[in-house]
Amino acid sequence: MNIGNAAAIEAAVSGLGLELVEVEHLPRGLLRVTIDHADGAAVTVDDCERVTRQLQYVFEVEGVDYDRLEVSSPGLDRPLRSPRDFARFEGREIDVVLRQPFQGRKKYRGVLQPSDGVEGQDRYSMVLTAQPESAASGRAGTQRRKARPDAAAAVPAHDEGAAAQSVLNFSLAETREVRLVPMIDFGSGRK
């Protein structure tokens, strides 16, 4: 997918009042376009249908080569790809997969913290979720590996009256994937 086509897709989606999350050109001619509402509303089938119709017109005009088009919502485990996504989902629990292991691990889960802006737009931090004892003891052998000096840094955060927390600082360039942890509520008020 060339840059001109990606810009045309983004313009078409934003023109319909939606946000483009990602575009994937997959094998066998599948073009997958993921959309979302910037205000957090759920993506409906009607939204996907409107975007599909608009993109079919745009692709005909632009000469985009594809066999099948799939337009969908990002799902409950929405990927975070841009600084705008990180600002939007501050305070939510996320899963981070690093490109290089840090302290013998690549996968971390925690709560995304507000960006302080001190280290630049590309730096983020998350308060790590406590590891269960059984999981922590199973990784004891991997903790001995040395971390790369330029890898993400985990530092303890101290708060008056609160237990010490581990904080992972990272940049987008250091991550392979960042996704929201799904929050599902099946009507907790039901009896």
Order of alpha helices (4+ residues) and beta strands (2+ residues): alpha-beta-beta-alpha-beta-alpha-beta-beta-beta-alpha-beta-beta-beta
